[in-house]
């Protein structure tokens, strides 16, 4: 809304691509990685067997947090 646009949806990569500003391509790729975590971590039957917490650990958590922080920081700078 800050740039005169409204964002709808939950697909981070698409939301980033639709911004009316040029973004580094690696940021969109980071959004794709985060998108891959959305459904399987949210639903208990998102994996063939076992609960989601058995499929994700410290490495995936750190990667997701790093990517999310990079996206939030870039957006914060654009809005400042």
SVG drawing of the C-alpha trace seen along z (x, -y; Angstrom):
<svg xmlns="http://www.w3.org/2000/svg" viewBox="-5 -7 27 50">
<polyline fill="none" stroke="black" stroke-width="0.4" points="0.0,0.0 3.0,-2.3 3.8,-2.2 0.1,-2.5 -0.4,1.2 -2.3,3.8 -0.8,7.2 -3.0,10.3 -2.0,13.9 0.5,15.9 3.1,16.8 6.1,14.7 8.0,15.1 5.0,13.9 4.3,11.0 8.0,9.9 7.9,10.2 4.7,8.1 6.3,5.2 6.7,2.1 10.4,1.9 13.4,3.8 14.6,6.5 17.6,8.7 16.7,12.0 18.3,13.9 15.7,12.3 12.9,13.8 14.7,17.1 14.7,16.8 11.0,16.2 10.6,19.4 12.5,21.3 10.2,19.9 7.1,20.7 8.3,24.4 8.1,24.4 4.5,23.1 2.2,26.1 4.2,29.0 5.0,27.3 1.5,26.1 -0.5,29.3 0.1,32.5 -0.5,34.7 1.9,32.6 4.4,35.4 4.1,39.1 4.6,40.1 5.3,38.5 4.6,35.0 6.2,32.0 8.6,31.3 10.5,34.5 11.3,33.1 12.8,29.8 15.6,28.9 18.1,26.2 19.5,25.8 16.2,25.3 15.0,23.0 18.2,20.9 17.9,20.7 14.2,19.7 14.9,17.0 17.9,15.6 15.8,15.5 12.8,13.9 15.0,11.3 16.6,10.4 13.2,9.9 11.8,7.9 14.9,5.7 14.8,4.9 11.1,4.0 11.7,1.9 14.3,-0.1 12.0,-0.6 9.2,-1.9 11.5,-4.3"/>
</svg>
